[in-house]
Amino acid sequence: MILPIYAYGQPVLKKVAAPIEPDYPGLPELLANMWDTMYHADGVGLAAPQVGLSVRLFVVDTTLIDRDQKRDNDVGFKQTFINAQMVDETGDLWTYEEGCLSIPRIRGDVERPKVIRIRWQNEHFETHEQTFEGINARVIQHEYDHIEGILFTERLKPLKKQLVRRKLDDIRLGKINPEYKMKFYLGK
């Protein structure tokens, strides 16, 4: 089932998400719905806060990234991340233009370390720890930020932040016509 994606301005996007337990109600259905929602919106990652749930869960599929956007050694992967914890971020800072399903039609250059080490549980609650590089690391970092209550727009340079402020207000107020189902926060 396609879920509405929570738009910029929704309070759930600014909360640090809570851990999730194996007995979380409807977890298999939630995961299936998150994959469906992400693919429907042409995304490569989606975090639970983006569908209104403040839990430490996100899905990533970098096999969908265009080959020309990947570096020579980048191989795409598809993975569910539950209760992820960043272990380390290393390497040179790498600037790359990011976007977000919760912030449609806004893109901006974000600097992130090239290499990460992350620990997580998969959909069977088996624990993994792995190092990721390049575009794979970046997508994970972006989705990890969501479960930490951080949006990519907070990582933009000050001038770019000023340039997108009005567009962000339009998204927050629902004054856009997205290509997928969204839920806007119209409160104060």
Secondary structure, DSSP 8 states (H G I E B T S, - for coil): ----EE-TT-GGGGS--B---TT-TTHHHHHHHHHHHHHHTT-SEEEGGGGT--BSEEEEEGGGS-GGGS-TT----EEEEEEEEEEEEEEEEEEEEEEETTEEEEEEEEEEEEEEEEEEE-TT--EEEEEEEHHHHHHHHHHHHHHTT--GGGGS-HHHHHHHHHHHHHHHTT-S--SS-EE-----
